[in-house]
């Protein structure tokens, strides 16, 4: 039991956890505050969609270069830069909205920069956790991080709602800036030991490092197959659940409250899964957890037609899907942090974020159109069948079925030296 709490006895990890909590709250506040601020400023839904698309696109594009940079520089400083720069963007947006200089291109530039700076946080944060937490405690550390994420995602918007109620909608943006400032200040107090880095002389360009990262992923079977299955789960599980399940629950029960209960069950399941992950250590982590995640989503979609007779039948399966999804993220992050060398974890983390994130809006669009043509229930069944087939093929190949100790990435330099010794 003591090992479960070991990360919390690490002063650096506690500061890291505190910084992450404020940064996660800031992300959640931004999602809640931005639509209302734009509406207050007189912008329509098209403008909101354009701003949100700009944030997402700039973050995805920025993730291509963020990884190599996170492998080159001190990660605490990169995280602090990301937080403080996002705070600056939000302060700039606050000034724009308060002074009523509502120039849409200026808003787009500010939030484009916001998304770009956000891209640097993920690879730096993943690499930093790998630096400051012992290997045997990484999964518990990631589990506590997921628990904090669940809390911050609720507390941040709740705080924003109070600001809206008692102050002004525009000050919600300033609240967001404050969360990022607090996160950046906590990160700067981490006082990491100096990292060993290669000589800058003759170091490859960022483009070559990105290509090298892609090559490592393509040549490492468990990494490639794990990323593919994670992307499939996001595109064929989470995306159609968010897009189609509200319509299924509404048409089946005639009440919008059913969707609210299902989404609440998903959130509670995610929190329970995060708590269980502190102690859960399967011998073959990837095939066990990813396989369970696939089965949970397939079960939800297979049972969706029964909502017409008993709309509450899906509460438990949806909660299980939330728990499996949370555990999947924790185990996957732990596997990356434990199996990938410090010199390339930033690049791999960025590629992982890019591949797993870009498929979600694609899933939204595809299943929105499919729901219109086939009907929401049939579209969910089609999604479940597709996910079951893809999951079965990837799990059956055996690439992700290795024990935890075998899930490692060996740099080419080490492979070459081992080959030379063998000769």
Secondary structure, DSSP 8 states (H G I E B T S, - for coil): -GGGGGGGG-HHHHHHHHHHHHHHHHHHHHHHHHHHHHHHTT--HHHHHHHHHHHHHHHHHHHHHHHHHHHHS-HHHHHHHHHHHHHHHHHHHHHHHHTT---HHHHHHHHHHHHHHHHHHHHHHHHHHHHHS-GGGHHHHHHHHHHHHHHHHHHHHHHHHHHHHHT-STHHHHHHHHHHHHHHHHHHTS---------STT---HHHHHHHHHHHHHH-HHHHHHHHHHHHHIIIIIHHHHHHHHHHHHHHHS-THHHHHHHHHHHHHHHHHHHHTTT---TTHHHHHHHHHHHHHHHHHHHGGGGGT-GGGHHHHHHHHHHHHHHHHHHHHHHHHHHS-TTTHHHHHHHHHHHHHHHHHHHHHHHHHHHHHH-HHHHHHHHHHHHHHHHHHHHHH-TT-S-GGG-----HHHHHHHHHHH-
